[in-house]
Amino acid sequence: MSTIRVFDPAMCCSTGICGPAIDPQLARFAADLDWLKGQGVSVERFNLSQQPGAFAEDAAVKAALESGGAASLPVVEVDGEVKSSGRYPSRDTLATWADIGVVAPAPEGAKASGCC
């Protein structure tokens, strides 16, 4: 199975889905990552404010930050290859990258495990 690594911008917690005003895009993406885990995909997620060392240790992520700054985040890698930068991909896109077949859409208003 594939390994997906997500390098998020600085957020208040590991998923960014906490507090009184949750960004629906972050909630959808967190639900999509939970779905991938349920399909057997290895998912790792790094938050710039909590794990800056992971960003410095990954040459591709470090290069993206040096050339595009914070606007290049999130960076999504699949099996060590950068697949996207500066946006959160859809569930369909993630499934394609992870070589998973037909996918069910994220339910509207999906809640993902997060923090807070």
Chimera marker file (.cmm) of the C-alpha trace (Angstrom):
<marker_set name="trace">
<marker id="1" x="0.000" y="0.000" z="0.000" r="1" g="1" b="0" radius="0.5"/>
<marker id="2" x="0.982" y="3.593" z="-0.486" r="1" g="1" b="0" radius="0.5"/>
<marker id="3" x="2.232" y="6.051" z="2.084" r="1" g="1" b="0" radius="0.5"/>
<marker id="4" x="0.788" y="9.552" z="1.989" r="1" g="1" b="0" radius="0.5"/>
<marker id="5" x="2.563" y="12.324" z="3.862" r="1" g="1" b="0" radius="0.5"/>
<marker id="6" x="0.891" y="15.708" z="4.331" r="1" g="1" b="0" radius="0.5"/>
<marker id="7" x="2.892" y="18.765" z="5.347" r="1" g="1" b="0" radius="0.5"/>
<marker id="8" x="0.350" y="21.286" z="6.631" r="1" g="1" b="0" radius="0.5"/>
<marker id="9" x="0.823" y="24.999" z="7.270" r="1" g="1" b="0" radius="0.5"/>
<marker id="10" x="1.034" y="26.144" z="10.878" r="1" g="1" b="0" radius="0.5"/>
<marker id="11" x="-2.257" y="25.311" z="12.588" r="1" g="1" b="0" radius="0.5"/>
<marker id="12" x="-3.542" y="25.282" z="16.161" r="1" g="1" b="0" radius="0.5"/>
<marker id="13" x="-3.624" y="21.480" z="16.299" r="1" g="1" b="0" radius="0.5"/>
<marker id="14" x="-2.660" y="18.472" z="14.214" r="1" g="1" b="0" radius="0.5"/>
<marker id="15" x="-5.695" y="18.707" z="11.895" r="1" g="1" b="0" radius="0.5"/>
<marker id="16" x="-6.792" y="22.335" z="12.117" r="1" g="1" b="0" radius="0.5"/>
<marker id="17" x="-10.345" y="21.258" z="12.895" r="1" g="1" b="0" radius="0.5"/>
<marker id="18" x="-10.750" y="22.712" z="16.329" r="1" g="1" b="0" radius="0.5"/>
<marker id="19" x="-12.080" y="25.901" z="17.808" r="1" g="1" b="0" radius="0.5"/>
<marker id="20" x="-15.337" y="27.704" z="17.137" r="1" g="1" b="0" radius="0.5"/>
<marker id="21" x="-14.899" y="28.323" z="13.379" r="1" g="1" b="0" radius="0.5"/>
<marker id="22" x="-13.836" y="25.122" z="11.619" r="1" g="1" b="0" radius="0.5"/>
<marker id="23" x="-12.753" y="25.429" z="7.993" r="1" g="1" b="0" radius="0.5"/>
<marker id="24" x="-14.992" y="22.978" z="6.052" r="1" g="1" b="0" radius="0.5"/>
<marker id="25" x="-12.123" y="22.229" z="3.647" r="1" g="1" b="0" radius="0.5"/>
<marker id="26" x="-9.938" y="21.049" z="6.537" r="1" g="1" b="0" radius="0.5"/>
<marker id="27" x="-12.779" y="18.947" z="7.953" r="1" g="1" b="0" radius="0.5"/>
<marker id="28" x="-13.344" y="17.329" z="4.552" r="1" g="1" b="0" radius="0.5"/>
<marker id="29" x="-9.642" y="16.629" z="4.094" r="1" g="1" b="0" radius="0.5"/>
<marker id="30" x="-9.309" y="15.124" z="7.582" r="1" g="1" b="0" radius="0.5"/>
<marker id="31" x="-12.299" y="12.855" z="6.828" r="1" g="1" b="0" radius="0.5"/>
<marker id="32" x="-10.691" y="11.858" z="3.528" r="1" g="1" b="0" radius="0.5"/>
<marker id="33" x="-7.438" y="10.955" z="5.301" r="1" g="1" b="0" radius="0.5"/>
<marker id="34" x="-9.365" y="8.897" z="7.868" r="1" g="1" b="0" radius="0.5"/>
<marker id="35" x="-11.092" y="7.122" z="4.983" r="1" g="1" b="0" radius="0.5"/>
<marker id="36" x="-7.708" y="6.364" z="3.372" r="1" g="1" b="0" radius="0.5"/>
<marker id="37" x="-6.449" y="4.882" z="6.640" r="1" g="1" b="0" radius="0.5"/>
<marker id="38" x="-9.519" y="2.649" z="6.668" r="1" g="1" b="0" radius="0.5"/>
<marker id="39" x="-8.520" y="1.435" z="3.197" r="1" g="1" b="0" radius="0.5"/>
<marker id="40" x="-5.082" y="0.399" z="4.502" r="1" g="1" b="0" radius="0.5"/>
<marker id="41" x="-3.137" y="3.427" z="3.308" r="1" g="1" b="0" radius="0.5"/>
<marker id="42" x="-0.397" y="4.684" z="5.608" r="1" g="1" b="0" radius="0.5"/>
<marker id="43" x="-1.028" y="8.369" z="6.342" r="1" g="1" b="0" radius="0.5"/>
<marker id="44" x="1.353" y="10.727" z="8.108" r="1" g="1" b="0" radius="0.5"/>
<marker id="45" x="0.530" y="14.353" z="8.777" r="1" g="1" b="0" radius="0.5"/>
<marker id="46" x="2.934" y="17.084" z="9.895" r="1" g="1" b="0" radius="0.5"/>
<marker id="47" x="2.042" y="20.538" z="11.223" r="1" g="1" b="0" radius="0.5"/>
<marker id="48" x="4.599" y="23.292" z="10.664" r="1" g="1" b="0" radius="0.5"/>
<marker id="49" x="4.002" y="24.862" z="14.074" r="1" g="1" b="0" radius="0.5"/>
<marker id="50" x="4.330" y="21.551" z="15.955" r="1" g="1" b="0" radius="0.5"/>
<marker id="51" x="6.822" y="19.550" z="13.867" r="1" g="1" b="0" radius="0.5"/>
<marker id="52" x="9.129" y="21.977" z="12.016" r="1" g="1" b="0" radius="0.5"/>
<marker id="53" x="11.919" y="19.402" z="11.927" r="1" g="1" b="0" radius="0.5"/>
<marker id="54" x="9.931" y="17.184" z="9.547" r="1" g="1" b="0" radius="0.5"/>
<marker id="55" x="9.755" y="20.093" z="7.080" r="1" g="1" b="0" radius="0.5"/>
<marker id="56" x="13.490" y="20.761" z="7.319" r="1" g="1" b="0" radius="0.5"/>
<marker id="57" x="14.377" y="17.068" z="6.920" r="1" g="1" b="0" radius="0.5"/>
<marker id="58" x="12.356" y="16.516" z="3.727" r="1" g="1" b="0" radius="0.5"/>
<marker id="59" x="14.333" y="17.981" z="0.809" r="1" g="1" b="0" radius="0.5"/>
<marker id="60" x="11.304" y="18.456" z="-1.477" r="1" g="1" b="0" radius="0.5"/>
<marker id="61" x="9.245" y="20.186" z="1.213" r="1" g="1" b="0" radius="0.5"/>
<marker id="62" x="12.191" y="22.361" z="2.211" r="1" g="1" b="0" radius="0.5"/>
<marker id="63" x="12.683" y="23.365" z="-1.444" r="1" g="1" b="0" radius="0.5"/>
<marker id="64" x="8.971" y="24.165" z="-1.813" r="1" g="1" b="0" radius="0.5"/>
<marker id="65" x="9.085" y="26.408" z="1.247" r="1" g="1" b="0" radius="0.5"/>
<marker id="66" x="12.244" y="28.141" z="0.050" r="1" g="1" b="0" radius="0.5"/>
<marker id="67" x="10.766" y="28.871" z="-3.375" r="1" g="1" b="0" radius="0.5"/>
<marker id="68" x="7.101" y="29.521" z="-2.544" r="1" g="1" b="0" radius="0.5"/>
<marker id="69" x="7.004" y="30.238" z="1.169" r="1" g="1" b="0" radius="0.5"/>
<marker id="70" x="3.952" y="29.329" z="3.239" r="1" g="1" b="0" radius="0.5"/>
<marker id="71" x="1.747" y="29.539" z="0.111" r="1" g="1" b="0" radius="0.5"/>
<marker id="72" x="3.305" y="26.246" z="-1.037" r="1" g="1" b="0" radius="0.5"/>
<marker id="73" x="1.677" y="24.434" z="1.897" r="1" g="1" b="0" radius="0.5"/>
<marker id="74" x="0.145" y="21.981" z="2.171" r="1" g="1" b="0" radius="0.5"/>
<marker id="75" x="2.558" y="19.693" z="0.367" r="1" g="1" b="0" radius="0.5"/>
<marker id="76" x="1.239" y="16.189" z="-0.266" r="1" g="1" b="0" radius="0.5"/>
<marker id="77" x="3.687" y="13.382" z="-1.003" r="1" g="1" b="0" radius="0.5"/>
<marker id="78" x="2.799" y="9.872" z="-2.110" r="1" g="1" b="0" radius="0.5"/>
<marker id="79" x="5.532" y="7.287" z="-1.687" r="1" g="1" b="0" radius="0.5"/>
<marker id="80" x="8.114" y="10.071" z="-1.459" r="1" g="1" b="0" radius="0.5"/>
<marker id="81" x="6.972" y="11.949" z="-4.570" r="1" g="1" b="0" radius="0.5"/>
<marker id="82" x="5.387" y="15.400" z="-4.304" r="1" g="1" b="0" radius="0.5"/>
<marker id="83" x="1.926" y="15.173" z="-5.851" r="1" g="1" b="0" radius="0.5"/>
<marker id="84" x="0.500" y="18.576" z="-4.908" r="1" g="1" b="0" radius="0.5"/>
<marker id="85" x="1.461" y="21.838" z="-3.325" r="1" g="1" b="0" radius="0.5"/>
<marker id="86" x="-0.598" y="24.773" z="-2.093" r="1" g="1" b="0" radius="0.5"/>
<marker id="87" x="-3.976" y="22.983" z="-1.984" r="1" g="1" b="0" radius="0.5"/>
<marker id="88" x="-5.794" y="20.091" z="-0.356" r="1" g="1" b="0" radius="0.5"/>
<marker id="89" x="-6.612" y="17.434" z="-2.977" r="1" g="1" b="0" radius="0.5"/>
<marker id="90" x="-10.006" y="15.759" z="-3.265" r="1" g="1" b="0" radius="0.5"/>
<marker id="91" x="-10.810" y="12.249" z="-2.029" r="1" g="1" b="0" radius="0.5"/>
<marker id="92" x="-10.929" y="11.034" z="-5.641" r="1" g="1" b="0" radius="0.5"/>
<marker id="93" x="-7.476" y="12.432" z="-6.315" r="1" g="1" b="0" radius="0.5"/>
<marker id="94" x="-6.052" y="10.919" z="-3.123" r="1" g="1" b="0" radius="0.5"/>
<marker id="95" x="-7.600" y="7.546" z="-4.006" r="1" g="1" b="0" radius="0.5"/>
<marker id="96" x="-6.074" y="7.673" z="-7.492" r="1" g="1" b="0" radius="0.5"/>
<marker id="97" x="-2.646" y="8.498" z="-6.087" r="1" g="1" b="0" radius="0.5"/>
<marker id="98" x="-2.954" y="5.670" z="-3.537" r="1" g="1" b="0" radius="0.5"/>
<marker id="99" x="-4.083" y="3.279" z="-6.307" r="1" g="1" b="0" radius="0.5"/>
<marker id="100" x="-7.440" y="2.601" z="-4.688" r="1" g="1" b="0" radius="0.5"/>
<marker id="101" x="-10.447" y="1.801" z="-6.856" r="1" g="1" b="0" radius="0.5"/>
<marker id="102" x="-13.854" y="3.458" z="-6.889" r="1" g="1" b="0" radius="0.5"/>
<marker id="103" x="-14.440" y="5.692" z="-3.910" r="1" g="1" b="0" radius="0.5"/>
<marker id="104" x="-17.481" y="6.894" z="-2.074" r="1" g="1" b="0" radius="0.5"/>
<marker id="105" x="-17.718" y="10.666" z="-1.695" r="1" g="1" b="0" radius="0.5"/>
<marker id="106" x="-17.150" y="12.215" z="1.701" r="1" g="1" b="0" radius="0.5"/>
<marker id="107" x="-20.517" y="12.719" z="3.353" r="1" g="1" b="0" radius="0.5"/>
<marker id="108" x="-21.695" y="16.310" z="3.448" r="1" g="1" b="0" radius="0.5"/>
<marker id="109" x="-20.674" y="17.875" z="6.735" r="1" g="1" b="0" radius="0.5"/>
<marker id="110" x="-18.382" y="14.919" z="7.459" r="1" g="1" b="0" radius="0.5"/>
<marker id="111" x="-16.753" y="14.998" z="10.834" r="1" g="1" b="0" radius="0.5"/>
<marker id="112" x="-13.246" y="13.717" z="11.149" r="1" g="1" b="0" radius="0.5"/>
<marker id="113" x="-11.313" y="12.766" z="14.175" r="1" g="1" b="0" radius="0.5"/>
<marker id="114" x="-9.332" y="15.739" z="15.215" r="1" g="1" b="0" radius="0.5"/>
<marker id="115" x="-8.511" y="17.601" z="18.333" r="1" g="1" b="0" radius="0.5"/>
<marker id="116" x="-10.083" y="19.822" z="20.884" r="1" g="1" b="0" radius="0.5"/>
<link id1="1" id2="2" r="1" g="1" b="0" radius="0.2"/>
<link id1="2" id2="3" r="1" g="1" b="0" radius="0.2"/>
<link id1="3" id2="4" r="1" g="1" b="0" radius="0.2"/>
<link id1="4" id2="5" r="1" g="1" b="0" radius="0.2"/>
<link id1="5" id2="6" r="1" g="1" b="0" radius="0.2"/>
<link id1="6" id2="7" r="1" g="1" b="0" radius="0.2"/>
<link id1="7" id2="8" r="1" g="1" b="0" radius="0.2"/>
<link id1="8" id2="9" r="1" g="1" b="0" radius="0.2"/>
<link id1="9" id2="10" r="1" g="1" b="0" radius="0.2"/>
<link id1="10" id2="11" r="1" g="1" b="0" radius="0.2"/>
<link id1="11" id2="12" r="1" g="1" b="0" radius="0.2"/>
<link id1="12" id2="13" r="1" g="1" b="0" radius="0.2"/>
<link id1="13" id2="14" r="1" g="1" b="0" radius="0.2"/>
<link id1="14" id2="15" r="1" g="1" b="0" radius="0.2"/>
<link id1="15" id2="16" r="1" g="1" b="0" radius="0.2"/>
<link id1="16" id2="17" r="1" g="1" b="0" radius="0.2"/>
<link id1="17" id2="18" r="1" g="1" b="0" radius="0.2"/>
<link id1="18" id2="19" r="1" g="1" b="0" radius="0.2"/>
<link id1="19" id2="20" r="1" g="1" b="0" radius="0.2"/>
<link id1="20" id2="21" r="1" g="1" b="0" radius="0.2"/>
<link id1="21" id2="22" r="1" g="1" b="0" radius="0.2"/>
<link id1="22" id2="23" r="1" g="1" b="0" radius="0.2"/>
<link id1="23" id2="24" r="1" g="1" b="0" radius="0.2"/>
<link id1="24" id2="25" r="1" g="1" b="0" radius="0.2"/>
<link id1="25" id2="26" r="1" g="1" b="0" radius="0.2"/>
<link id1="26" id2="27" r="1" g="1" b="0" radius="0.2"/>
<link id1="27" id2="28" r="1" g="1" b="0" radius="0.2"/>
<link id1="28" id2="29" r="1" g="1" b="0" radius="0.2"/>
<link id1="29" id2="30" r="1" g="1" b="0" radius="0.2"/>
<link id1="30" id2="31" r="1" g="1" b="0" radius="0.2"/>
<link id1="31" id2="32" r="1" g="1" b="0" radius="0.2"/>
<link id1="32" id2="33" r="1" g="1" b="0" radius="0.2"/>
<link id1="33" id2="34" r="1" g="1" b="0" radius="0.2"/>
<link id1="34" id2="35" r="1" g="1" b="0" radius="0.2"/>
<link id1="35" id2="36" r="1" g="1" b="0" radius="0.2"/>
<link id1="36" id2="37" r="1" g="1" b="0" radius="0.2"/>
<link id1="37" id2="38" r="1" g="1" b="0" radius="0.2"/>
<link id1="38" id2="39" r="1" g="1" b="0" radius="0.2"/>
<link id1="39" id2="40" r="1" g="1" b="0" radius="0.2"/>
<link id1="40" id2="41" r="1" g="1" b="0" radius="0.2"/>
<link id1="41" id2="42" r="1" g="1" b="0" radius="0.2"/>
<link id1="42" id2="43" r="1" g="1" b="0" radius="0.2"/>
<link id1="43" id2="44" r="1" g="1" b="0" radius="0.2"/>
<link id1="44" id2="45" r="1" g="1" b="0" radius="0.2"/>
<link id1="45" id2="46" r="1" g="1" b="0" radius="0.2"/>
<link id1="46" id2="47" r="1" g="1" b="0" radius="0.2"/>
<link id1="47" id2="48" r="1" g="1" b="0" radius="0.2"/>
<link id1="48" id2="49" r="1" g="1" b="0" radius="0.2"/>
<link id1="49" id2="50" r="1" g="1" b="0" radius="0.2"/>
<link id1="50" id2="51" r="1" g="1" b="0" radius="0.2"/>
<link id1="51" id2="52" r="1" g="1" b="0" radius="0.2"/>
<link id1="52" id2="53" r="1" g="1" b="0" radius="0.2"/>
<link id1="53" id2="54" r="1" g="1" b="0" radius="0.2"/>
<link id1="54" id2="55" r="1" g="1" b="0" radius="0.2"/>
<link id1="55" id2="56" r="1" g="1" b="0" radius="0.2"/>
<link id1="56" id2="57" r="1" g="1" b="0" radius="0.2"/>
<link id1="57" id2="58" r="1" g="1" b="0" radius="0.2"/>
<link id1="58" id2="59" r="1" g="1" b="0" radius="0.2"/>
<link id1="59" id2="60" r="1" g="1" b="0" radius="0.2"/>
<link id1="60" id2="61" r="1" g="1" b="0" radius="0.2"/>
<link id1="61" id2="62" r="1" g="1" b="0" radius="0.2"/>
<link id1="62" id2="63" r="1" g="1" b="0" radius="0.2"/>
<link id1="63" id2="64" r="1" g="1" b="0" radius="0.2"/>
<link id1="64" id2="65" r="1" g="1" b="0" radius="0.2"/>
<link id1="65" id2="66" r="1" g="1" b="0" radius="0.2"/>
<link id1="66" id2="67" r="1" g="1" b="0" radius="0.2"/>
<link id1="67" id2="68" r="1" g="1" b="0" radius="0.2"/>
<link id1="68" id2="69" r="1" g="1" b="0" radius="0.2"/>
<link id1="69" id2="70" r="1" g="1" b="0" radius="0.2"/>
<link id1="70" id2="71" r="1" g="1" b="0" radius="0.2"/>
<link id1="71" id2="72" r="1" g="1" b="0" radius="0.2"/>
<link id1="72" id2="73" r="1" g="1" b="0" radius="0.2"/>
<link id1="73" id2="74" r="1" g="1" b="0" radius="0.2"/>
<link id1="74" id2="75" r="1" g="1" b="0" radius="0.2"/>
<link id1="75" id2="76" r="1" g="1" b="0" radius="0.2"/>
<link id1="76" id2="77" r="1" g="1" b="0" radius="0.2"/>
<link id1="77" id2="78" r="1" g="1" b="0" radius="0.2"/>
<link id1="78" id2="79" r="1" g="1" b="0" radius="0.2"/>
<link id1="79" id2="80" r="1" g="1" b="0" radius="0.2"/>
<link id1="80" id2="81" r="1" g="1" b="0" radius="0.2"/>
<link id1="81" id2="82" r="1" g="1" b="0" radius="0.2"/>
<link id1="82" id2="83" r="1" g="1" b="0" radius="0.2"/>
<link id1="83" id2="84" r="1" g="1" b="0" radius="0.2"/>
<link id1="84" id2="85" r="1" g="1" b="0" radius="0.2"/>
<link id1="85" id2="86" r="1" g="1" b="0" radius="0.2"/>
<link id1="86" id2="87" r="1" g="1" b="0" radius="0.2"/>
<link id1="87" id2="88" r="1" g="1" b="0" radius="0.2"/>
<link id1="88" id2="89" r="1" g="1" b="0" radius="0.2"/>
<link id1="89" id2="90" r="1" g="1" b="0" radius="0.2"/>
<link id1="90" id2="91" r="1" g="1" b="0" radius="0.2"/>
<link id1="91" id2="92" r="1" g="1" b="0" radius="0.2"/>
<link id1="92" id2="93" r="1" g="1" b="0" radius="0.2"/>
<link id1="93" id2="94" r="1" g="1" b="0" radius="0.2"/>
<link id1="94" id2="95" r="1" g="1" b="0" radius="0.2"/>
<link id1="95" id2="96" r="1" g="1" b="0" radius="0.2"/>
<link id1="96" id2="97" r="1" g="1" b="0" radius="0.2"/>
<link id1="97" id2="98" r="1" g="1" b="0" radius="0.2"/>
<link id1="98" id2="99" r="1" g="1" b="0" radius="0.2"/>
<link id1="99" id2="100" r="1" g="1" b="0" radius="0.2"/>
<link id1="100" id2="101" r="1" g="1" b="0" radius="0.2"/>
<link id1="101" id2="102" r="1" g="1" b="0" radius="0.2"/>
<link id1="102" id2="103" r="1" g="1" b="0" radius="0.2"/>
<link id1="103" id2="104" r="1" g="1" b="0" radius="0.2"/>
<link id1="104" id2="105" r="1" g="1" b="0" radius="0.2"/>
<link id1="105" id2="106" r="1" g="1" b="0" radius="0.2"/>
<link id1="106" id2="107" r="1" g="1" b="0" radius="0.2"/>
<link id1="107" id2="108" r="1" g="1" b="0" radius="0.2"/>
<link id1="108" id2="109" r="1" g="1" b="0" radius="0.2"/>
<link id1="109" id2="110" r="1" g="1" b="0" radius="0.2"/>
<link id1="110" id2="111" r="1" g="1" b="0" radius="0.2"/>
<link id1="111" id2="112" r="1" g="1" b="0" radius="0.2"/>
<link id1="112" id2="113" r="1" g="1" b="0" radius="0.2"/>
<link id1="113" id2="114" r="1" g="1" b="0" radius="0.2"/>
<link id1="114" id2="115" r="1" g="1" b="0" radius="0.2"/>
<link id1="115" id2="116" r="1" g="1" b="0" radius="0.2"/>
</marker_set>
